[in-house]
Amino acid sequence: MNDEQSKRLAEAADALAQATDALDEARDAVDDRRYSSDLERERLAASQQMMSKLDNAGKKIDEAARKAAIAAAACGRPGAFAFYREALVAGREGRAIGRTAGDQDGVANKRARGQESVDRLQAAVDALVAIVYVA
């Protein structure tokens, strides 16, 4: 592996680590204890924060997908494009689902939609791991 390939792969790994951290923050926001509050404003704040964290994780995953695809191309990793497409689709679906979480009625429905978003975003991260670390 030459220097350019190493550099691209390191950038992809770093972007993937940032995406994973953002996803962990989103997961924590879905489980926010403020959802159990008796105060409506606390539950609303938790919901808004969850949607923001989900969107941020989706953006980080998109960035990581782009960098992973470039690294895979530079390293000549066969089959990486299929994982790239899988990551893009799952990441975009996760972001779209996360945007609708706040529109749901009731705390349980908001959290369920948030968890669904986290699951799709996790699928995107898993596909990126296959590109950066396995392919």
C-alpha positions as a Markdown table, in Angstrom:
| # | Residue | x | y | z |
|---|---|---|---|---|
| 1 | Met | 0.0 | 0.0 | 0.0 |
| 2 | Asn | 1.5 | 3.4 | -1.0 |
| 3 | Asp | 1.3 | 6.6 | 0.9 |
| 4 | Glu | -1.8 | 7.9 | -1.0 |
| 5 | Gln | -3.7 | 4.7 | -0.3 |
| 6 | Ser | -2.7 | 4.8 | 3.4 |
| 7 | Lys | -3.8 | 8.4 | 3.7 |
| 8 | Arg | -7.2 | 7.8 | 2.1 |
| 9 | Leu | -7.8 | 4.8 | 4.2 |
| 10 | Ala | -6.8 | 6.6 | 7.4 |
| 11 | Glu | -9.2 | 9.5 | 6.5 |
| 12 | Ala | -12.0 | 7.0 | 5.9 |
| 13 | Ala | -11.3 | 5.3 | 9.2 |
| 14 | Asp | -11.4 | 8.6 | 11.0 |
| 15 | Ala | -14.6 | 9.7 | 9.3 |
| 16 | Leu | -16.1 | 6.3 | 10.3 |
| 17 | Ala | -15.1 | 6.8 | 13.9 |
| 18 | Gln | -16.7 | 10.2 | 13.9 |
| 19 | Ala | -19.9 | 8.7 | 12.4 |
| 20 | Thr | -19.9 | 6.0 | 15.0 |
| 21 | Asp | -19.5 | 8.6 | 17.8 |
| 22 | Ala | -22.4 | 10.6 | 16.4 |
| 23 | Leu | -24.5 | 7.5 | 16.2 |
| 24 | Asp | -23.8 | 6.7 | 19.8 |
| 25 | Glu | -24.9 | 10.2 | 20.8 |
| 26 | Ala | -28.1 | 9.7 | 18.8 |
| 27 | Arg | -28.7 | 6.4 | 20.5 |
| 28 | Asp | -28.3 | 8.1 | 23.9 |
| 29 | Ala | -30.8 | 10.8 | 22.8 |
| 30 | Val | -33.4 | 8.2 | 22.0 |
| 31 | Asp | -33.0 | 6.8 | 25.5 |
| 32 | Asp | -33.0 | 10.3 | 27.1 |
| 33 | Arg | -34.5 | 10.2 | 30.6 |
| 34 | Arg | -36.3 | 13.5 | 29.9 |
| 35 | Tyr | -38.9 | 11.5 | 28.0 |
| 36 | Ser | -40.1 | 10.3 | 31.4 |
| 37 | Ser | -40.6 | 13.8 | 32.7 |
| 38 | Asp | -44.0 | 15.0 | 33.8 |
| 39 | Leu | -43.2 | 18.4 | 32.1 |
| 40 | Glu | -44.2 | 18.7 | 28.4 |
| 41 | Arg | -41.4 | 21.1 | 27.7 |
| 42 | Glu | -38.8 | 18.5 | 28.9 |
| 43 | Arg | -40.3 | 15.8 | 26.6 |
| 44 | Leu | -40.4 | 18.3 | 23.7 |
| 45 | Ala | -36.7 | 19.3 | 24.3 |
| 46 | Ala | -35.7 | 15.6 | 24.4 |
| 47 | Ser | -37.6 | 15.0 | 21.1 |
| 48 | Gln | -35.9 | 18.0 | 19.4 |
| 49 | Gln | -32.5 | 16.9 | 20.6 |
| 50 | Met | -33.1 | 13.4 | 19.4 |
| 51 | Met | -34.0 | 14.6 | 15.9 |
| 52 | Ser | -31.0 | 16.9 | 15.8 |
| 53 | Lys | -28.6 | 14.0 | 16.9 |
| 54 | Leu | -30.1 | 11.7 | 14.4 |
| 55 | Asp | -29.7 | 14.2 | 11.6 |
| 56 | Asn | -26.1 | 14.9 | 12.6 |
| 57 | Ala | -25.3 | 11.2 | 12.7 |
| 58 | Gly | -26.8 | 10.9 | 9.2 |
| 59 | Lys | -24.6 | 13.7 | 7.9 |
| 60 | Lys | -21.5 | 12.1 | 9.5 |
| 61 | Ile | -22.4 | 8.8 | 7.9 |
| 62 | Asp | -22.8 | 10.4 | 4.5 |
| 63 | Glu | -19.3 | 12.0 | 4.8 |
| 64 | Ala | -17.8 | 8.7 | 6.0 |
| 65 | Ala | -19.4 | 6.9 | 3.0 |
| 66 | Arg | -17.9 | 9.3 | 0.6 |
| 67 | Lys | -14.4 | 9.0 | 2.1 |
| 68 | Ala | -14.8 | 5.2 | 2.3 |
| 69 | Ala | -15.7 | 5.0 | -1.4 |
| 70 | Ile | -12.7 | 7.1 | -2.3 |
| 71 | Ala | -10.4 | 5.0 | -0.2 |
| 72 | Ala | -11.8 | 1.8 | -1.6 |
| 73 | Ala | -11.2 | 3.1 | -5.2 |
| 74 | Ala | -7.7 | 4.2 | -4.3 |
| 75 | Cys | -7.0 | 0.7 | -2.8 |
| 76 | Gly | -8.7 | -1.2 | -5.6 |
| 77 | Arg | -11.1 | -3.0 | -3.2 |
| 78 | Pro | -13.5 | -5.1 | -5.3 |
| 79 | Gly | -17.1 | -5.2 | -4.1 |
| 80 | Ala | -16.7 | -2.0 | -2.1 |
| 81 | Phe | -19.2 | -0.1 | -4.3 |
| 82 | Ala | -22.0 | -2.4 | -3.4 |
| 83 | Phe | -21.3 | -1.7 | 0.3 |
| 84 | Tyr | -21.1 | 2.0 | -0.5 |
| 85 | Arg | -24.5 | 2.0 | -2.1 |
| 86 | Glu | -25.9 | 0.0 | 0.8 |
| 87 | Ala | -24.5 | 2.5 | 3.3 |
| 88 | Leu | -25.9 | 5.5 | 1.3 |
| 89 | Val | -29.4 | 4.0 | 1.1 |
| 90 | Ala | -29.5 | 3.0 | 4.8 |
| 91 | Gly | -28.0 | 6.4 | 5.9 |
| 92 | Arg | -30.5 | 8.4 | 3.9 |
| 93 | Glu | -33.4 | 6.2 | 5.1 |
| 94 | Gly | -32.2 | 6.7 | 8.7 |
| 95 | Arg | -32.1 | 10.4 | 8.3 |
| 96 | Ala | -35.5 | 10.6 | 6.7 |
| 97 | Ile | -37.0 | 8.4 | 9.5 |
| 98 | Gly | -35.3 | 10.6 | 12.1 |
| 99 | Arg | -36.9 | 13.7 | 10.6 |
| 100 | Thr | -40.3 | 12.3 | 11.1 |
| 101 | Ala | -39.8 | 11.2 | 14.7 |
| 102 | Gly | -41.0 | 14.5 | 16.1 |
| 103 | Asp | -44.2 | 14.3 | 14.1 |
| 104 | Gln | -45.3 | 11.2 | 16.0 |
| 105 | Asp | -48.0 | 11.4 | 18.7 |
| 106 | Gly | -46.8 | 10.4 | 22.1 |
| 107 | Val | -43.5 | 9.8 | 23.7 |
| 108 | Ala | -43.5 | 6.0 | 22.9 |
| 109 | Asn | -44.1 | 6.6 | 19.2 |
| 110 | Lys | -41.4 | 9.3 | 19.0 |
| 111 | Arg | -38.9 | 7.0 | 20.7 |
| 112 | Ala | -39.9 | 4.1 | 18.5 |
| 113 | Arg | -39.4 | 6.1 | 15.4 |
| 114 | Gly | -36.1 | 7.4 | 16.7 |
| 115 | Gln | -35.0 | 3.8 | 17.4 |
| 116 | Glu | -36.0 | 2.8 | 13.9 |
| 117 | Ser | -33.8 | 5.6 | 12.6 |
| 118 | Val | -30.9 | 4.5 | 14.8 |
| 119 | Asp | -31.3 | 0.9 | 13.4 |
| 120 | Arg | -31.1 | 2.1 | 9.8 |
| 121 | Leu | -28.1 | 4.4 | 10.6 |
| 122 | Gln | -26.4 | 1.4 | 12.3 |
| 123 | Ala | -26.9 | -0.6 | 9.1 |
| 124 | Ala | -25.1 | 2.1 | 7.2 |
| 125 | Val | -22.2 | 2.1 | 9.6 |
| 126 | Asp | -22.0 | -1.7 | 9.3 |
| 127 | Ala | -21.7 | -1.4 | 5.6 |
| 128 | Leu | -19.0 | 1.2 | 5.9 |
| 129 | Val | -17.1 | -1.0 | 8.3 |
| 130 | Ala | -17.1 | -3.7 | 5.6 |
| 131 | Ile | -15.5 | -1.2 | 3.2 |
| 132 | Val | -12.9 | 0.3 | 5.5 |
| 133 | Tyr | -11.8 | -2.7 | 7.6 |
| 134 | Val | -12.8 | -5.8 | 5.7 |
| 135 | Ala | -13.0 | -5.4 | 1.9 |
